[in-house]
Amino acid sequence: MYYLFLDESGDHGLSNINPHFPVFVLCGVLFDPDDYESCRKRINEIKSKYWGNKEVILHSSDIRKCQKEFQILFDLDIKGNFVKDINDVIINSKYVIISDGIDKESYIKKYGKLSNVYELCLSFIIERAVFYLNDIPGDKSLCIVIEERGKKENKQLQVHFDRLLARGTGFIKPDRLKALKLKIEFRSKKQNINGLQLADLIAYPIARHIIDKNRANPAFDILFPKFYSKNNKVYGLKTFP
């Protein structure tokens, strides 16, 4: 059973565009079970080191703003050590990143405002996850773990997922999806899923990269080797359109 943890950065709506953050990114982090267990334990060790328990939920926005539990990061020595420890987990854990980003203004000019870009990104990520897993020998299954977004949104996403299973995508027939025993699970943030928190931490630097590829982005630089690639071509980093 492989796990694909999904989280987002930015608002997936196309009606109102934030000029300071005009993108939407859906980020997938793909683990095999043993590698996930190792990463999960290392993240819990960091939580215990700085907060004395495993219940803290790592959230990119709160960390950047040093708010809530992360007010301790106003101490620059603590912040430096914390960032070093998190980066060590990000660099040395074994996983694959598959992400899709939407440049909203370019997208609207080309396609209009009627599309559900979350579903578009999800379809792309599932396609790439299937391509990646099909290159690994043996029987496999894939569980997609998504943070709950509200009853209406969850239902819409489940309908889209069921449609993918029934019809496939433009590149993958339904049989390939069914062969992986593909399933989707919605989890509450309160459940404290470290895989979802890692996806959240990774999504933001990808969004900043899409907004300005020429701006220094050391967080993105350490992520780059983790993107799904094959034959020296990166397949796990896409910006649409």
N, C-alpha and C positions, 0 to 999 in steps of 0.2 A: 504494500500500500504506500504509494507516494502521496505527499501532501503539497498542495499548491495554496499558499496563503496570499490573499489579495487585500490590498488597501489602496487608498486613493490620496491624491494631493490636489487641492483645488475643487471648485464647484463644477459638477457635470452639466449644469444648466447653461443654455445658450442665449437666454433672454437678456440678462444683464452681465456685462463683462467687466470684471475688475481690471482697470488699466495697469495696475501694479502686479497683477497675477493673472494674465489672460490665457491660462492654460488649464487643462485637466489631464491628470496622469493616473492611470490605473497600473499598479505595480504588483506583479506576481513573484513570489519567492518559492521555488520548487525544491523540496527535500525528499530524500529517501528516509525511512523511519529511523534508522540508526543515527544518521547525521543530524536529523532534527532533535533527537533526544540529547545528543551531545551539545548542540547549540542551546537548547532550552535550559539545560543545567548550567551552562556558562553564564547565560543571562541572569538566571536566578542567583548565581553567586555574586554577580555585580550588584543586584538589588540588595542582597543581604549585607554586602560590604558597606554600602552607603546609607541604607535605611534600616538595617537590622531585621528585615523580613522580605518575603518574596511577593508581597501584595501590591507594591507600587506598579502602576501601569505606565510604561514608557510611551510618551506621546511627543512627537516631534515639535509641535507648536509650543507646548509647555516647557520643553527643554530649552528651546531657543529663547523664550521669554523669561526663563528662570522663575516660573510661577508655580503655584500649588506646591507639591512636594519638592519641586526642583529649585526652590528658593535657596537651597544650600549651594547652588552653583554660582551664586553671587560671590562666594569665596573662590577666587581665581585658582588657588592651589587645588581645591577640591574639583573644580570644573576641569582643570587640565588633566588630572588623574582619571576622572570619570570619562572624558572624551577618549583618552588613551585606551582605557579598558574596553569601551564600546567599539572603538575602531579595531582593536585586536580581535574581538569576536567577529566583526564584519569581515575582516581580512582573512582570518584563519579558519572560519567555519566553512563547511562544504555545502554549497547550495548553488542554484542557478537562478538568475534574474531574467524574467520576461516581462517587459513593460510596453505599454502603448500610451502615447501622449497625443493630445489634441491641441493644436494651435487654433484657438477659437475663431479669431478674426479671419484667418485664411480659410478655415473650414466653412464658415458662414458664407463667405464670398463665393465659394465653389459649390456648396451643397444646400445652403439655406439653414434655417433654424429648426427644422422639423425632426431631425434624427435624434435618437437616444444614443448619445456618444458613450455612455457607460456600457451599453450592450455591444456597441461596435468594438470597444476596447476589449471587452470580455471575450468576444468571439475570436479576436486576433490572438489573445494570450492562450486560449484553449487550443487553437490550431498549433501554435508553436510548441506548447507543452506536449501535444500528441506527437509532433515531429521528433522532438527530443527523446521521448520515451520509446518510440518505435525503433530507435537506434540502439536501445539497450536490450540485450538478449533476455529471454525468459518471460514468464507470465507476470503481468503487472496490473495494478489498478490505481486509480487516481481519485483522491478526495479533494475537492476544492472548498476551501474554508474562507468564508466572507463574513465581515462584521455586519451585524444587523443594521439596517438603515431605516426601519419603519415598516409597518405591516403592508402598506400599499406598495412601497418600493420592493420589499422582499417578494411579494406575490408577482409583481411584474417581472422581476429577475428570474424567478422560478419558471414562469411561463416561457420566457426567452430561452432558458436553459433546456426545458423540455422540448422546445421547438428545434433547438440545435441537435438534440439527441435523435429526433424523429427525421429531420431533413438533412443533417450535416451542414457543412459550410461550403463556401465556394471552392475550397481546396481539399476538404476531407469529407468522405462519404460516411453516412451514419454507422456503417459496420465497424469502421475504425474507432469511432467514439465508444460504441457499445463493447468492443473488445477490451477496452480499458476499464470496464465496469464503472464508468464515470458517475460520480455523484457530487452533490453540492450540499454544504452545511452552512447554516447561518448561526453565528455565535455572538453573544452579547459581549460588549467591552468589559463588563463586570466579571466575565469568566477568566479574564487575565491570560489570554493566549499569547505566549511569547512570539510565535510565528507571525501573528497579525501585527504585533508591535514592531517586529523587525521590518516587515513590509512597509509600515508607516514611516519608520526612520529612513528607509531607502527611497521612498517615493519623492520626498521633498527635494533632495539634491538632483534627481532626474528632472523634476519640474524646473528648477533653476537653470539647468543646462539647456532645456528647450527654450526658455525665455531669452537667454543670452549665452550662446555657445562660446563666445570670446572672453567672457568674464571668468576670472580665477574661481575654481570650484573644486578645492581639494577633496571634499567629501565625494563628489562624483568620480574623481580620478581614482580613488581607492576601490570604487564599485566596478569600474569598467571591466576588469578581468573576469567578473562574475557573470556578465551577460551571456546568454546562450549564443554560442558561435559554433560554426562548423566549416572546416576547410578554410580557416582564416577569414571567414565572413561572419559578421555579427548579425544574428537573426532576432535577438531578444530585445532590441532597442529600436522602437519605431516612433516616428512623429507623423501624425496624420493631419492634413493631407500632405 
